[in-house]
Amino acid sequence: MAKRIAVENTMSAIGDHLEEQGFEVDRVDMSNLTGDQLKNYSVLVISGQDSNIMGIEDITAGVPVIQAVGKTPAQVAHMVRERLEYQSS
């Protein structure tokens, strides 16, 4: 089963790279997601321009949040893999 990754819809290059790496990617507007919807994802990737977008860090209920600001798509993919490995152990 593929791990679902939510990527902020403004980051198409990162979303495309994660899909190329085999991840199931949903491009989303984080401000429109509820806490229950966020729980459907294994990892959230945000731009990082707002470090606490709409209180997301408070409502993720254990879902890792990766801030992509200043990182390449490859670096973000590496961080996603690390978070998923940690969750599996």
TATA-V399466 format. One record per pair of residues at least 6 apart in sequence whose ideal C-beta (glycine too) atoms are under 8 Angstrom apart, sorted by the first residue. I is the first residue (numbers start at 1). J is the second residue. Records with the same first field share a line. If there is no record, write none. Layout:
# TATA-V399466
I->J, J
This chain:
# TATA-V399466
2->22, 23, 24
3->23, 24, 42, 43, 84
4->24, 25, 26, 40, 41, 42
5->18, 23, 24, 25, 26, 41, 42, 43, 44, 45, 80
6->25, 26, 28, 30, 33, 38, 41, 43, 44, 45
7->14, 15, 18, 25, 26, 27, 28, 45
8->27, 28, 29, 30, 45, 46, 47, 68
9->27, 28, 29
10->47
11->45, 47, 68
12->27
13->73
14->45, 68, 73, 76
15->25, 27
16->73
17->73, 74, 76, 77
18->25, 45, 73, 76, 77, 80
19->25
21->77
23->77, 80
26->41
30->44, 46, 53, 54, 56
31->53, 54
35->59, 60, 61
38->44, 56, 59, 60, 61, 63
39->61, 63
41->63
42->63, 64, 83, 84, 87
43->63, 64, 65, 66, 80, 83, 84
44->56, 60, 63, 64, 65, 66
45->65, 66, 68, 76, 80
46->53, 56, 65, 66, 67, 68
47->67, 68, 69
48->67, 68, 69, 70
49->69
51->57, 67
52->58
56->65
57->65
64->83, 86, 87
66->76, 79, 80, 83
68->76
71->79
